[in-house]
Amino acid sequence: MKGLIILGSTGSIGVSALRVVDAFPGRFEVRALSCNSNLSLFRDQLEKYKPRYASVSSESVHESDEYRLLVKSFPGIEFLPGSAGLYDLASIDCDILLSAIVGGAGCAPAMAATKHAKRIALANKETLVMAGDLFMKEVSDNRCELIPVDSEHSALFALLDGKNREDILRLIVTASGGSLRDKSASELTQVTPEEALAHPTWNMGAKITIDSATLMNKGFEVIEAHHLFSLPYEQIDVIVHPESIIHSMVETREGSIYAHMSVTDMAFPITNALTYPEKCENPFGRLDLAHIGKLTFREYDPVRFPALALCYAAGRAGGTANAVLNAANEIAVAAFLDRRIGYVDIVRVVSDALAKHQIQSAPALEDIFEADSWARAQATSMIRGL
């Protein structure tokens, strides 16, 4: 039985991961769970899986009666509160750690896990966006196995398995186009949070759904692919594929294109990350291509989706640029969801922060976190001006 730690168990990835645990009884022992603030769902998870350790990372929740009652209700569980507790949770030895925290908060725990987990199943893309070079070095130095969980990178991981890297011409990452893919540039200025959150394919958290609408998420995935598969940005392309059946493709130099297809359920890539290299019987549904009928593709519009070009530029710049990219975007997305800025202002805020930042080309982890803090303050200041 594999010892499993899930960071972010109440989010969409964490919930899907526990579906996978349920689908393979006796295969995984849930040793630790963490959440940010959803104590109601977290209580249900603790009751069902009875982990040895738990962490609630939101500092503001710790003073609540609900939190104190939660801790009292589970005397057999050791609670490790706050961001420090989350780091401690990631420092527990285990077979597999699933990093499914949203945002930059997942970076430090993932870095810690490289020293203690035999395998990291990585769903927190910000770890690679913020500190890709440093994280990949830690993975290598500690001989930690890294398996991607994002559906696109899980697909690329499978497609590249056994292929000679010299034969790879390019990676093609597919994008659904998000909830606003058919709106004109003028219509985007009037988009509400409700419209942007109505993703046509995937059921995800609010932040990643907005990132999907702007294609910032896809830009992050390009940066992820660069670090995961050691290919230059010139060999990583994005194409809009509304059906989201093909999750990624690999083109080889003789002209063949290999595509990875599955139904749109995150249980698939999570299962692959937890059970690799074994191929397990699939309990989550299968594709019916005749029923689907057709698959369509189109180029993305750089005028309507400027975030993608911004990500390519930040990725090529490297250093602390990507930490600024991620942090400013987190602040801007939160402001949009709170109706303090418009949809098109999200990319403006991020672009402004990048333009004003003095990039450090070879940062230490402390420099990356400092750039993260600077970008949050810079983005907050610009939002006040808007």
C-alpha positions, 0 to 999 in steps of 0.5 A, spaced: 500 500 500 502 506 497 503 512 502 499 518 499 499 525 501 494 530 498 496 538 498 489 541 497 484 535 498 478 540 498 480 543 491 477 540 484 484 536 483 484 533 490 477 531 490 478 527 484 484 524 487 480 521 492 475 519 487 481 515 484 483 512 491 476 510 492 476 506 485 482 502 487 481 500 494 487 497 498 492 501 494 493 507 497 493 509 504 492 517 505 497 519 510 496 526 510 491 531 507 491 539 507 486 544 505 485 552 505 479 554 508 473 549 506 472 546 513 466 543 512 468 538 506 475 537 510 471 534 516 468 529 511 474 527 508 478 527 515 472 522 517 472 518 511 480 517 510 482 518 517 489 521 515 495 521 521 496 528 519 492 534 517 493 542 515 489 548 514 493 553 511 489 559 511 491 563 518 484 567 518 481 560 519 485 558 525 481 563 530 474 560 528 470 556 533 469 551 527 476 550 526 477 549 534 471 544 534 474 540 528 481 539 531 477 537 538 473 532 533 479 528 531 484 527 537 488 522 533 490 527 527 496 531 528 494 538 526 499 542 523 496 549 521 498 555 517 503 556 511 509 553 516 504 547 517 503 546 510 511 546 509 511 541 515 506 536 512 510 536 505 516 534 509 513 528 511 516 521 508 511 518 503 511 514 497 507 519 493 505 527 494 500 530 490 501 537 490 494 540 488 494 547 491 492 553 487 497 559 486 504 561 488 503 558 495 504 551 493 511 552 491 515 552 497 511 545 499 513 542 493 520 544 494 520 541 500 517 535 498 523 533 493 527 531 499 521 526 502 517 524 497 519 518 492 514 521 487 511 528 486 505 528 482 505 535 480 498 539 479 501 546 482 503 549 475 506 555 479 511 551 482 514 550 475 512 557 473 515 561 479 521 556 480 522 551 474 530 551 474 530 550 481 525 545 482 527 541 477 534 541 480 532 539 486 528 533 483 534 531 480 539 532 486 534 528 490 532 523 485 525 524 486 520 522 481 516 527 478 510 525 474 505 531 471 498 531 473 495 537 468 491 533 463 496 536 457 502 534 460 500 528 462 498 527 455 505 529 453 509 525 458 505 519 455 506 521 448 514 522 449 515 515 453 520 511 449 521 516 443 528 519 442 528 526 443 532 528 437 526 526 433 521 531 436 520 537 432 515 540 437 510 539 442 503 541 441 499 543 447 491 544 446 487 549 449 479 549 449 479 556 448 475 557 455 468 560 456 470 566 452 473 563 446 467 566 441 467 573 443 470 579 439 475 583 442 470 589 443 465 584 447 471 582 452 471 589 455 464 588 458 465 580 460 462 579 467 465 574 472 459 569 471 461 569 464 468 568 465 467 562 470 462 558 465 467 554 462 464 549 457 468 543 458 472 543 465 469 543 472 475 547 475 476 552 481 475 559 480 482 562 479 484 557 474 477 558 470 479 565 469 486 563 467 483 559 462 479 564 459 485 569 458 489 563 456 494 565 461 493 558 464 495 555 457 501 560 457 503 557 464 502 550 461 507 552 456 512 554 461 511 548 465 512 544 458 519 547 457 521 545 464 518 538 464 521 536 457 527 540 456 525 543 450 526 550 448 520 555 447 520 555 439 518 547 439 512 548 444 506 551 440 498 552 442 492 550 438 485 551 440 481 545 440 474 546 443 472 539 444 478 538 449 478 530 447 485 531 444 489 533 450 496 534 447 500 532 441 507 531 439 510 532 432 516 528 430 521 530 424 518 525 419 512 529 419 508 524 424 503 527 429 501 523 435 495 525 439 493 523 446 485 522 447 481 521 453 474 523 456 475 530 460 475 527 467 481 529 471 481 522 474 485 520 468 491 524 469 491 523 476 490 515 476 496 515 471 500 519 476 499 515 482 500 508 478 505 509 473 508 505 470 502 500 471 496 501 466 490 500 471 483 498 469 479 504 467 473 505 471 472 513 469 469 512 462 471 511 455 471 515 449 466 514 444 469 517 437 463 516 433 458 519 438 463 525 438 462 525 431 468 531 429 474 534 432 476 541 430 482 546 431 483 553 430 489 558 431 488 562 437 487 570 436 493 574 439 489 580 439 483 577 443 488 573 448 495 577 449 496 573 455 499 567 451 504 572 448 506 575 455 507 568 458 512 566 452 516 573 453 516 571 460 518 564 459 524 566 455 526 572 459 527 567 465 529 568 472 524 572 476 520 574 470 516 568 471 515 569 479 512 576 477 508 574 471 504 569 476 504 573 482 501 579 478 496 575 475 493 572 482 492 579 484 489 581 478 484 575 477 482 576 484 481 583 483 476 581 477 472 576 481 471 581 486 469 586 480 474 591 482 477 591 475 475 589 468 476 582 464 481 586 460 485 589 465 487 582 468 493 582 462 494 590 463 496 589 470 500 583 469 504 586 463 505 593 467 508 589 473 513 585 468 515 592 464 517 595 471 520 589 474 528 588 474 529 581 472 534 577 476 537 572 471 539 567 476 535 567 482 535 563 489 529 561 492 529 567 496 530 572 490 524 568 487 519 569 493 522 577 494 520 578 486 513 574 488 512 579 494 514 585 490 509 583 484 503 583 489 504 590 491 506 593 484 499 589 482 495 592 488 498 599 487 496 599 479 489 596 481 488 602 486 489 606 480 484 603 475 
